[in-house]
Structures are given as C-alpha cells and as structure tokens.
Amino acid sequence: MSAPSLFRRTSDFEIVPLTVEDCADASALHAQGFRRPWSDGEISALLHQEPVFGFIARRPGNGWNSSAGGFVLARLVEDEAEILTIVVRPRNRRAGLGWRLMGAVLRQLRAEGAASLFLEVDEANREAVALYRKLGFDTVAERAAYYDHDGGARSTALVMRLNLG
Ligand SMILES: CC(C)(COP(=O)(O)OP(=O)(O)OC[C@H]1O[C@@H](n2cnc3c(N)ncnc32)[C@H](O)[C@@H]1OP(=O)(O)O)[C@@H](O)C(=O)NCCC(=O)NCCS
C-alpha cells in the first residue's frame, strides 16, 4: 500500500469529544489550516467556557499513526449554535473527516435541542464552502472585504446558517 493512500484512509479514525488534554494537538492542527493559528492556551480557554464543545478525530493506539486527523469547536448559546473552527490535517483531507466531525457536532446539537447553526467562511475557501453547502447550509449574509490576504487582497465573508429544527 502506498503512503498517500494510507494517509487518506479515514475509517480507522474515531471521532471523540475534544478535551483539554487534546489542546496541544488541536493547536498543531490549527496551524496547518490557518494563517493565524490558535495556541493551545487559546483553545483550552475556549473549551473551559461552558457552552463550548468540540470533537477530535483520533486513531486509536499509541503508535506513529495514532496522531490526530482534525478537530472542530462549536458553541451553543440558548438554541443558537456557531462553528468556531474546523480543520483537517492536509494529508487526511477529502476523505470524509470534515464531514464526520461536522456530523458529530450536528448530532450533539440536535440532542440538545438547538434550532440553528451559524458559521462564517471566506467565500474564496472553496473546500469549506463546498462542505457546508453539502451539509445543507445557506448563505444568509455577506461581509464584503472582511478577510485580508497576503499582498493586500481582501475577500468576502459568507455568514451561513443550517436550520436544525
Ligand atoms: C474544509 C475542510 C475542513 C474539509 O475537510 P475534509 O475532511 O477535506 O472534507 P470531507 O472530505 O469531509 O469533504 C466533505 C465534502 O466537502 C466538499 N469538499 C471538501 N473538500 C473539497 C475540495 N477540495 N473540493 C471540492 N469539494 C470539497 C465535498 O462536497 C465533499 O464531499 P465529497 O468528497 O463526497 O465530494 C478542510 O479542507 C480544511 O481543514 N481546510 C482548512 C481549514 C479551513 O478552511 N476550515 C474551514 C474554515 S471556515
């Protein structure tokens, strides 16, 4: 079996609740998805807020391949929820992990009676927008020139919503 196909196999990942012990791994993952990575302290501080919860994709065991494949953080206040961040390790992308992480969030939110889930995404982020559309999110607002990029370019933020009722 070639290395790339091994890395892309995601059925052996388990999606488990994110705990403070996972924050260093989560921070390392975040740095692989965003220009301004969140430190483990920032992620830990978020997790200590009562309405914040998350999931991490882990391979069981302690071997070289037991590392985390991605994580998601969300917040539920009253019946309205928000995705704070989601990232999948580049070598594990496009193999269903993002979908499974979002699925775990949606199950928990439905179990807790949430009515809607919001998120904000750069309209230029093709992968993420495609994931959210596939999950059924609709664009409810746009914020022009919201994200700044290297070289001074700016792009629009889409505010997307999924009705959970
Ligand atoms: C967005 C992200 C989390 C998606 O994770 P992923 O594990 O690769 O996504 P999945 O494999 O579960 O894909 C699920 C669906 O999303 C869409 N999608 C994901 N990646 C895509 C791509 N590169 N091109 C087109 N569609 C894509 C597809 O509809 C896909 O379903 P399909 O494979 O049956 O066609 C991942 O690309 C990532 O970590 N990006 C960097 C961080 C980031 O931008 N986070 C979102 C910020 S709002």
The ligand as an SDF file (V2000), in Angstrom:
LIG
                    3D

 48 50  0  0  0  0  0  0  0  0999 V2000
  -12.7210   22.4870    4.9670 C   0  0  0  0  0  0  0  0  0  0  0  0
  -12.1080   21.1770    5.4700 C   0  0  0  0  0  0  0  0  0  0  0  0
  -12.3200   21.0850    6.9890 C   0  0  0  0  0  0  0  0  0  0  0  0
  -12.8210   19.9980    4.7790 C   0  0  0  0  0  0  0  0  0  0  0  0
  -12.3700   18.7930    5.3960 O   0  0  0  0  0  0  0  0  0  0  0  0
  -12.2720   17.4130    4.5760 P   0  0  0  0  0  0  0  0  0  0  0  0
  -12.0890   16.3260    5.5560 O   0  0  0  0  0  0  0  0  0  0  0  0
  -11.2710   17.5330    3.4930 O   0  0  0  0  0  0  0  0  0  0  0  0
  -13.7380   17.3350    3.9250 O   0  0  0  0  0  0  0  0  0  0  0  0
  -14.5010   15.9820    3.5230 P   0  0  0  0  0  0  0  0  0  0  0  0
  -13.5480   15.0270    2.9170 O   0  0  0  0  0  0  0  0  0  0  0  0
  -15.2950   15.5120    4.6850 O   0  0  0  0  0  0  0  0  0  0  0  0
  -15.4600   16.5270    2.3530 O   0  0  0  0  0  0  0  0  0  0  0  0
  -16.8670   16.5590    2.5200 C   0  0  0  0  0  0  0  0  0  0  0  0
  -17.4410   17.3050    1.3360 C   0  0  0  0  0  0  0  0  0  0  0  0
  -16.9500   18.6530    1.3130 O   0  0  0  0  0  0  0  0  0  0  0  0
  -16.7160   19.0590   -0.0580 C   0  0  0  0  0  0  0  0  0  0  0  0
  -15.2640   19.2300   -0.2790 N   0  0  0  0  0  0  0  0  0  0  0  0
  -14.2750   19.0340    0.6280 C   0  0  0  0  0  0  0  0  0  0  0  0
  -13.0730   19.3100    0.0590 N   0  0  0  0  0  0  0  0  0  0  0  0
  -13.3170   19.6860   -1.2180 C   0  0  0  0  0  0  0  0  0  0  0  0
  -12.4780   20.0940   -2.2980 C   0  0  0  0  0  0  0  0  0  0  0  0
  -11.1380   20.1550   -2.1610 N   0  0  0  0  0  0  0  0  0  0  0  0
  -13.0680   20.4050   -3.4830 N   0  0  0  0  0  0  0  0  0  0  0  0
  -14.4060   20.3520   -3.6270 C   0  0  0  0  0  0  0  0  0  0  0  0
  -15.2680   19.9450   -2.6340 N   0  0  0  0  0  0  0  0  0  0  0  0
  -14.7210   19.6320   -1.4420 C   0  0  0  0  0  0  0  0  0  0  0  0
  -17.2380   17.9390   -0.9160 C   0  0  0  0  0  0  0  0  0  0  0  0
  -18.6230   18.1660   -1.1270 O   0  0  0  0  0  0  0  0  0  0  0  0
  -17.0480   16.7310   -0.0020 C   0  0  0  0  0  0  0  0  0  0  0  0
  -17.8820   15.6560   -0.3210 O   0  0  0  0  0  0  0  0  0  0  0  0
  -17.3970   14.5760   -1.4360 P   0  0  0  0  0  0  0  0  0  0  0  0
  -15.9840   14.2050   -1.0980 O   0  0  0  0  0  0  0  0  0  0  0  0
  -18.3890   13.4540   -1.2740 O   0  0  0  0  0  0  0  0  0  0  0  0
  -17.4990   15.3010   -2.7430 O   0  0  0  0  0  0  0  0  0  0  0  0
  -10.5830   21.0980    5.1120 C   0  0  0  0  0  0  0  0  0  0  0  0
  -10.4190   21.4000    3.7420 O   0  0  0  0  0  0  0  0  0  0  0  0
   -9.6920   22.0370    5.9140 C   0  0  0  0  0  0  0  0  0  0  0  0
   -9.2450   21.6830    7.0080 O   0  0  0  0  0  0  0  0  0  0  0  0
   -9.4260   23.2560    5.3770 N   0  0  0  0  0  0  0  0  0  0  0  0
   -8.5210   24.2090    6.0560 C   0  0  0  0  0  0  0  0  0  0  0  0
   -9.2000   24.8300    7.2630 C   0  0  0  0  0  0  0  0  0  0  0  0
  -10.4860   25.5290    6.8640 C   0  0  0  0  0  0  0  0  0  0  0  0
  -10.5610   26.2110    5.8480 O   0  0  0  0  0  0  0  0  0  0  0  0
  -11.5410   25.3620    7.7060 N   0  0  0  0  0  0  0  0  0  0  0  0
  -12.8350   25.9770    7.4620 C   0  0  0  0  0  0  0  0  0  0  0  0
  -12.8260   27.3990    7.8910 C   0  0  0  0  0  0  0  0  0  0  0  0
  -14.4590   28.1240    7.7420 S   0  0  0  0  0  0  0  0  0  0  0  0
  1  2  1  0
  2  3  1  0
  2  4  1  0
  2 36  1  0
  4  5  1  0
  5  6  1  0
  6  7  2  0
  6  8  1  0
  6  9  1  0
  9 10  1  0
 10 11  2  0
 10 12  1  0
 10 13  1  0
 13 14  1  0
 14 15  1  0
 15 16  1  0
 15 30  1  0
 16 17  1  0
 17 18  1  0
 17 28  1  0
 18 19  1  0
 18 27  1  0
 19 20  2  0
 20 21  1  0
 21 22  1  0
 21 27  2  0
 22 23  1  0
 22 24  2  0
 24 25  1  0
 25 26  2  0
 26 27  1  0
 28 29  1  0
 28 30  1  0
 30 31  1  0
 31 32  1  0
 32 33  2  0
 32 34  1  0
 32 35  1  0
 36 37  1  0
 36 38  1  0
 38 39  2  0
 38 40  1  0
 40 41  1  0
 41 42  1  0
 42 43  1  0
 43 44  2  0
 43 45  1  0
 45 46  1  0
 46 47  1  0
 47 48  1  0
M  END
$$$$
